[in-house]
Amino acid sequence: MKTHIIHIQKWARAEAPNESTLYQQMVSEGLEPYRWASNPQDIFPAHEHKYEKVIMIVAGSITFGFPIEGEPTTLFPGDRLNLPPGVMHNAVAGKNGVVCLEAQRSVK
């Protein structure tokens, strides 16, 4: 049975996140994050992955849409998305673009 539980964790601290801290958090979980950035309003058409996608926002914002699974959500600095394999999603970078740390977790 396929599990399609999209987990979104919002940044709960008063201070803004630090890229190094977010990176170290991901590494401590056994992930190998890489940094990527997108221009304002860049569009990523609907697609899916064969792996779990883990993404943390460093700067800017990005709105993920889930055409089959649920409502769209906008992520801001410090927010995290754990997206299971096989979940169709699209995205649009915010008005100031976005900088993210992303990692992949293999399916066993």
C-alpha positions as CSV (number, residue, x, y, z in Angstrom):
1,M,0.0,0.0,0.0
2,K,1.3,3.4,-0.9
3,T,1.5,6.1,1.8
4,H,0.8,9.6,0.6
5,I,1.2,11.6,3.8
6,I,2.5,15.0,3.0
7,H,4.2,16.5,6.1
8,I,4.6,20.2,6.4
9,Q,6.4,21.7,9.4
10,K,6.2,25.5,9.8
11,W,9.1,27.4,11.4
12,A,8.0,28.0,15.0
13,R,10.9,30.2,16.3
14,A,10.9,33.9,16.6
15,E,14.3,34.4,15.0
16,A,14.8,33.8,11.3
17,P,16.5,30.5,10.3
18,N,20.1,30.3,9.5
19,E,21.1,28.3,6.4
20,S,24.0,26.6,8.2
21,T,21.6,25.5,11.0
22,L,19.1,24.2,8.5
23,Y,21.8,22.3,6.6
24,Q,23.2,20.8,9.8
25,Q,19.7,19.7,10.9
26,M,19.3,17.8,7.6
27,V,22.8,16.3,7.8
28,S,22.1,15.1,11.4
29,E,19.1,13.1,9.9
30,G,21.4,11.3,7.5
31,L,20.4,13.5,4.5
32,E,22.7,15.0,1.9
33,P,21.2,18.4,1.2
34,Y,22.1,20.5,-1.7
35,R,21.2,24.2,-2.2
36,W,19.2,25.6,-5.1
37,A,17.6,28.8,-6.0
38,S,14.9,30.0,-8.3
39,N,13.9,33.3,-9.9
40,P,10.8,35.1,-8.9
41,Q,7.6,33.5,-10.2
42,D,9.4,30.5,-11.8
43,I,6.9,27.7,-12.5
44,F,7.6,24.0,-12.0
45,P,4.9,22.0,-13.8
46,A,3.2,19.0,-12.1
47,H,5.5,16.0,-11.6
48,E,6.3,13.2,-9.1
49,H,9.5,11.6,-7.8
50,K,10.4,8.0,-7.0
51,Y,12.0,9.1,-3.8
52,E,11.0,11.1,-0.7
53,K,11.8,14.7,-1.2
54,V,12.8,16.8,1.8
55,I,13.0,20.5,1.3
56,M,13.7,23.4,3.7
57,I,13.3,27.0,2.7
58,V,16.3,29.3,3.4
59,A,15.0,32.6,1.9
60,G,12.0,33.8,-0.1
61,S,9.0,31.6,-0.6
62,I,7.5,28.9,-2.8
63,T,4.0,27.6,-3.2
64,F,3.5,23.9,-3.7
65,G,0.3,22.6,-5.2
66,F,-0.9,19.0,-4.8
67,P,-3.4,18.4,-7.6
68,I,-4.6,15.0,-6.4
69,E,-3.6,15.0,-2.7
70,G,-4.7,18.3,-1.2
71,E,-4.6,22.1,-0.9
72,P,-1.7,24.2,-2.0
73,T,0.6,25.6,0.6
74,T,3.2,28.4,0.7
75,L,6.5,27.8,2.5
76,F,8.6,30.5,4.0
77,P,12.1,30.5,5.5
78,G,12.6,27.7,8.0
79,D,9.5,25.8,6.7
80,R,9.9,22.1,5.8
81,L,8.2,19.8,3.4
82,N,8.5,16.0,3.4
83,L,7.0,14.8,0.2
84,P,6.5,11.0,-0.2
85,P,7.4,9.3,-3.4
86,G,4.7,9.2,-6.1
87,V,2.8,12.4,-4.9
88,M,2.0,14.6,-7.9
89,H,3.0,18.2,-7.1
90,N,3.8,21.5,-8.8
91,A,5.3,24.7,-7.5
92,V,5.6,28.4,-8.1
93,A,8.5,30.5,-6.7
94,G,7.4,33.6,-4.7
95,K,7.6,37.2,-5.8
96,N,11.2,37.4,-4.5
97,G,12.3,34.0,-5.7
98,V,13.3,31.2,-3.4
99,V,16.5,29.6,-1.9
100,C,16.1,26.0,-0.7
101,L,18.0,23.1,0.8
102,E,16.8,19.8,-0.7
103,A,17.6,16.2,-0.1
104,Q,16.3,12.8,-1.3
105,R,15.5,9.8,0.8
106,S,15.5,6.5,-1.0
107,V,12.5,4.3,-0.9
108,K,13.1,0.9,0.7
